C-alpha cells in the first residue's frame, strides 16, 4: 500500500459519499450536510481507529484489506491507510484528538516479497530489489530481535510505508514491516502495487514501483484489458521471484483517489518536487501552503524528502493547506519500567527522563498475560512498573517526544539509544541525559556490525561539538547509581554498546 496509490484510488466511493452526505440528515431543509473528509496516513491507535490525529468512529465503516473484505480488527498500528468519512470536528487545542465518522477504510501493502539485501550501515533493506528504509519509527513484527539483525535475505516481508521520491531518493519509508516466513518459490504469496513503467511487450516485462516483473504466458483474463501499458496503476500478484524478476500470475488494474473540491483532506507523506512554499507535492498531491500555519517547524524547513502532515481543502487539483505539521523521525529509544505517567499533561517518565506525547504518538501493546494485549492502549492504560519501549525524537525546544509507546513483557534488560551527549573513555556514556556505564567485558560493536575493543569504540564515538554518534546500549539497572544502565556485563546478563545509524 502506498499513499501515492491511495490519494488517487478512492474517487468513486468518495463521490458516492458526497451524494449521501449532500442529502442531509432528514426531510425538508433539515440538518446541514457533514463535510466529506479523506485522511491518508498511519494508524496510531484504536478505540475505533486513530489516523493523523483524528479518532474515527469505524462502527459502520466498510474495511478493505488488499482489496478483500475485512474488519477493523485486522487493522494494525503502523498500517498506512486511506480513511473516507465525514463530520471531522477538531478542538481548539492541538494537543487533543479530532473526531470524525469513517465510511470506508482501505489498506494496501506497498509490496509483499523476499528480502534481496540487508544493509546495516544505511538501515535499509531491498525487497524484490525495492529500497526500504527501516528506522526507529518503523513497527517491526514477526521477527526476533525486532531490528535489522532479525532480518536476512529470502525472508518474506509485508511492507506498508510512505513513498520518498526526489532527485536523490526513490524508496519506501517503512511504517509497518511484518516478517511472514521464508521464500518458497511457487508457494509464497507475493505482490506489488504501483505504476507501470518500462513496459516491453515483446519481452513481456515491465517495472511496477521499482520491482521488475515478467508476465509471459498469461491468459488475457489475467491481464488488463488491452494489455500492459506504461502509466497504468496495477496490482501484480505471483508466487515466484528469481533472477531479479517477479513472475506475475495476474496483473489487475486498480483505481486511484480523486479529491472533490471543498473536501477536508489530510495527507501524510514526503515532500517532492519542491519549488516554493506554494508549489510542491506530498505523496504526488500538489500542495499550496502559502497561507498555512506550521507546526514543529517553519516554512523555511520545507524541502524535498521532509515528512509532513498536510491538512486543507481541495481547489481544483491543488490541496490548499491550512496547517502543515512536520513529522520528525525518531532516533531515540528508551526501554525500561515506567516510573511516572501523567495522562493530563501527556507525559511519561523512564530512567529519570520525561517524555512528551502528541496526537500523532502511536500506542501498541505487545505484552502478554490476563487481559492483554490491550488494543485500545493509551496513556491512561499505563501504570508505573509497566515495561515500556519508547521511540522518540527531540523537538525544537530539545524535549523528548514519543513517536511510539509500546508496552512489552517484563525484561531485566534496559535499553537506551540516541545521540551521545558526553563520554568518559572507556567507562561511561551519556545518551540523551541517561547514563550508561561500560567495562572491559562489555560487548562493543561498530556500525557495520563488527566487534571491536573498548578503546577503539570510545575513540570512534563522537560527542558535541562534533556531530554526536548514535549509540545503543543494553544492560541492567545499576545497583548503586539511580537511573543508570549497567552494561559492564554482569554475570548472566550481557552488556552491549553499539554504534547505530
N, C-alpha and C positions, 0 to 999 in steps of 0.2 A: 504494500500500500504506500502511496506517495501523496503528499499534499499536492504536488503538481497535477497528479491524476485527479485528486478529489475536487480541486476547485474548478474542474471542468466536467465532473461527471454526475452531478445530481440535478441537472437542469429540469428534466421532465417532472420529477417528483416535486421540486420546489415550485414549479409553475402550478402544479396541482394544489400545493399547499396555499399558494396565493389565491387561487379560486375559492378554496374552502374558507380561509380567514376573511376574504372580502365579503362573504355572506353575513358576517357579524354573528352575534350570539342569539338572535331571536327575530321576531317579526318586526314589521314596520318601523324602521329607523331606530332600532334598539341599540345594544351595546356596541361601541366603536370596535372595529376590527383590530385584532392584535397584529403588531408589525411582524412580518416574517423575518426569520433570522437563520443564518448559517454560521456555524463555528467549526473551524478546521484546526485541529490541534491535538495535543497529547492528553490522554486520560490521566488525571492526577488523583482521583479518589472516587468513592461511591457513597450511596445512600440517596438516591438514584445514581446519576453519573455526573462527574465534575470534569469539565473541559474548559481550558482557557479562563479559569476563574469564575465560571458560571455553573451553578448547580441546576442541572436539567432534570425535571421530572420525566422519567422514562417509562412510567407505568403503562402508557398507551402507545409506546413507540414501536415501530417495526424495526427489527435489527437484522442486518445482513452481514455475514462473516464470509469474506472472499466470495461474494455473490450468492451464497447459500443462506436460506432462512436460519436465523439464530435467535439467541436470547440475550438479555442484558447480563445474565450470569456468566456468559462466555467472554465478556469484555475484561481486560486486564489493565492494571496500571502500566503506563508506558506505551500502550497502543496509540497510534496516531489515527484519529477517526474524523469523519465528517458528520456533524450533527445538524439536522434540519429541524427547525421548530419555530416558535413564536413567543411573544409576550415576555421578552427578556427585560427584567427590571433590575437596575443597579442602584445600590445605596450610594450616598454622597461620599462615603469613606472608601478609599482604595484598599483598605485592609479587610473589607467584608466581601463575601461572595455575592455575585449577581444571581438571579434566579430566572428560570425560563421553563418552557414545556417543549420536550422533544417529540417530533412526529416520526422521525426516522433517524437511525444511527447506522452508519456504514463503515466497515473496516475492511481494508485490503492490505495484505502483506506486500511490501516492495518486491521481495523475492524470497523464494524458498529453494535452497540448494546447498551443495557441498562447499566447504571452505577450500580454496585453492592456494592460499598462502596466509601466513601469520607474521606480522612484523612488530616485534616488541618495542623497537625503538620509536616507531611512529604511532603506536597504539592503533594500528589498522589491521584489518583482515581483508582478503578478497573472497567474495562469494561468487562462484562461476565467473571469476575474472573481474567482478564489480567491486570497486573500492568502498569499504565500510569503515567508518571511524567509531571506535569504542572509547567512550570517555566516562568520567565519574557520574555523568548524568544518564548514562545508559543503564537500563534494567536488564540484568543477565539472569536467565533461568535455565534449568535443566542441566547444569554443569557444576562441577566442584574441582578446584575452587572457582568462585564466580568472578573470574577476571581472565585476561588473555591467556594465562598459563593453563586455564581449564579448557582451552580450545586447541584443536590440531587439524591438519589437512585431512579432508574427507569427512569431517563432522558435518552433518546436515543441520542447517540452522534456518529459522524463520526470522526475517528482518523487517521491522517496522521502524521508519525513521523519517527524517527531514532531508530533502534534497539540498545540496550545497553545490551550486554550479556557477562558477565565474571564470575569469580568464586563467585562473590558476588551478582551481579545483573542479572535479566532477566526481562527487562522492555522496554517500548517504551517511548522515549522522544518526547512528542507531539510537533509538529511544527504548526499544524493546528487542532483545535478541534471545531467542529460545532455541536451545540445542535439543533436537528431537531424535538423534541417532547417528548412525554411520551410513555413508552412501552404499546402497546396494543397487547397482545398475539393473534396470528392468523392473525394480520393485519400488524404489523410493519415489514419493510424490514430489515433483519439482515444478517450480513455476516462476515466472517473472511478468511484471506488469509495466507497460510503458509505451513509448512512441517508437514506431518502426523507422529505422534508417538503414542505409547501405543495402537496400533490397537488391538481390541478384537473382532474377527468376531462372536464369539458365542453370545456375549452380544450386538453386533452391536454398539460399541462405539470406540472412538479414541480421541486423542488430536490434535488440529491444532493450532500451535503457542500459546500454553498456554490456549486455550479455549477448554473445554470438549464438545464433540459432540456425539450425538446419531443418528444413521441412520437406525433404524429398519423399515421394511416395505417398503423401497424404491424399485421401479422397477429398473431393470438392466440398463435401459436407463438413469436413474438419478444418476448412479454411474460410476466411472472409469471402463473402460474395464478391466475385470479380477478381479474387486473388489477393496476395500480399502486396502492399504498396507503401512507399515512404510516407510518413505523416499520419498513418493510421494509429489509433490508440488501441492496444490489444492486450490480451492476457494469453500467455503461452504456457501450456502445461505439457509435461512429459515425465519420463522416468529414467532417462539415460543422459549422463554428462560425461563425455570423453573427448580427448583431443582438443579441449577448449571449446567444445560445441555442446549446446543443449539440443538434444533431438526432440522435436516437437511431436506430440501425439495429437495436439489440437491447438489452433490459433483462433481466438474469438475476438471480435470487436467489442469494445466496452465503451460506455457512454462517458461524457465529460460534463463537468459542472458548468452552469452559466449562472450569473448573478443578476437578477432583475433589479432595476433601479429602485432606490429607496429602501431596499432590504438592508437590515443590520448585518454587517459582515464582520467576522473576526477571523484572522488568518495568522497562524504561527509558521514561521519559516525563515530561510536565509535570504538576505538581500542579494540581488544580482542586477547586472546592467545599470549600476548606479550612475546617474548623470548629475542630478541636482536633488534638492530636498523635495521637489515636486515631480520628479521623474525617475522612478526606479521600480524594480519588480520585487515582489516577495512571493516565492514559490510560483513564479510565472505570471502573477497577477500585477497589472500596472497599478502603482500607488502614487497619490499626490498627498504629501504630508506637509504642505506649505502652511496649513493652519492648525496643525496637530499640537497637542500637549505631549511632552516627552517625560517618560519615567525611567529611572536608572541610567540616565544619560541625557545628552543634548543632541540637537540636530547635527552638530559637528561630528558626532560619533557614527552617523550613517555612512556605511561603506560596504563594498562587496564582501560577502561571507559572514557579515554580522547577523546574529539571530535576533529576531524581533517578533513581537506580537502586535498586530495592527488591528484597530477597531475603527469602523467607519461605515459609510453608506456608498452605494454604487451610484455613479453618474455616468451613464453610457457604459463604456468598458473600463472605466477607471474607478478604483476604490479611493474615495476621498476620506482620508484618515482624520479622525477626531482625537485619537490617542495612539501613541506608539510607545510600547514598553520594550526595553532592551532585555533580552533573555541572557543573563550572564551564565556561563558554563561553569559547573562545579569543578574544582580541583583540590578540594579538601575532603577528607574522610575522617570521622571520629566514631569509633565503635567501642562502647563501654556501657556500664549500667547508668540508667537515668538518675540524676541527682535531684533535680527540681524541674517542675513543669508549671507554666502559668498560661492556661488557655486564654485568659482575658488579654494579657499582654502579647500572647502569641510567641512565647519563648520557651526554651528548654535549656537545661544545663547538663553538660557531660565533662568530666575531668576538669571541673572548675571554669569551663568556658561557656558563656551564654551564647546561644544560637537562636536567631530570629526565624520567623516563617512568614510566608506571603500567601496570597490566594493561589499562586502557581505551585506551591510546595506539594510534592507527591507524598501520599501516605500509603504504605503497604505493610501487611502483617504476614510474615512467613514463619511465625512461631507456632509451636505445636502444644497440645495439652487440651484440657477440658475447655470447650467454648472457643477454641482458637483453630485457625486464624480468624480474625475479625475483619470482615470485608469492608465495614464502614469505619475503619480506623481513623482517628483524628487525635489532636492534642488532648481532648477531653477523655479519650480512651486510655491514655498512658498514665502510669503511676510510677513513682520513684522505685528503683530497683529493676524495672524492665530493662532488658538488654536492647540497646538502640544502636543502629548503624545509620549515621547521618552523612549525606553527601552535601557539601555546602560550597559557597563562594563568598568572597569578601565584596561588600558593596562599596560605593564611592566614599562612604564615611569610615571604611575599614572594619565594619561589623560583619560577623559571620552570619550568613543567611542560608537556610536549608533549602536545597533544591529537592531533596527526597529524605523522608524519615521512614526508616524500616525497623519494625520490631522483629527481633530474631530470638532463637532459643538461647538460654544462658550459655556463657562461654567464659572460661577463666582468662582467655587471651584478650588483650586490649589492642586497639589499632589506632594510630594517628598517621595521616598522610597530608602533606601540604608543603608550602614554601618554608624553607629553613630560615628562621629569624636570626639564630646565633648558634655557634658550635664551640665546644671545648674539646679539642683533639686529645686523646682518642676515646673520650669517656662520656660526652654528652651533647645532645641536640635540643634546640628549642624550635618546635614546629607549631606555628600559629598560636604561640603562647602556651603550648603544652610541652612539658619537659619529658625527655626520654634519656635514660642512662644506658650506656652500652659498655661492653668489655671485650676482652680478648676472645671469649667464647661465642660472642655474637656472630651470627651468620651474615656476612657482608656481601652485597650483590650490586654490581654496576647496572646501568640502564639496559645494556644488551643482554642481561641475564647471566653474565659470567661472575663467578665468585672472585673475591679479592680480599686483601688484608685490611685490617683496621686503618693502618697508616695511609694506604692508597685511597681508601674510601673517604676518609676525612680530608685528604688533600683535594680530592675531586669535588667534594661538596662545596658549593659556593653560597656565601651569605652576603647581605647588603653591606656596602653599597653596590656590589656586583648583582647581576640578576640571580636571585636566590634559586637554588636547586629544589626540585620537588623530591621529597624523601618519604618513604613509607616505613614505619617502624611498628613491629608487633612484639608484645611481651606480656607481662603480668603487672598487676598493681604493685607498686613499691611498698615494701613492708615498713619503710622508715620515712618516705617522702610523700606528702599528700599530693594527689592529682598528678602523679608521675608514673610513667610507664617504665618498668624494669625489663630491659632487653638484654641483660647480661648472660642469658642462657642458664637460668636456674634449673636445677635437676628436673628432668621430665618435661620441661616447658621450653622449647627452643625460642630464643630471641633472635629477631631478624631485623636488619636495616637494609633497605634497598632504594637506590636512586630510581625515581619514576620519571615518566614523561607527561 
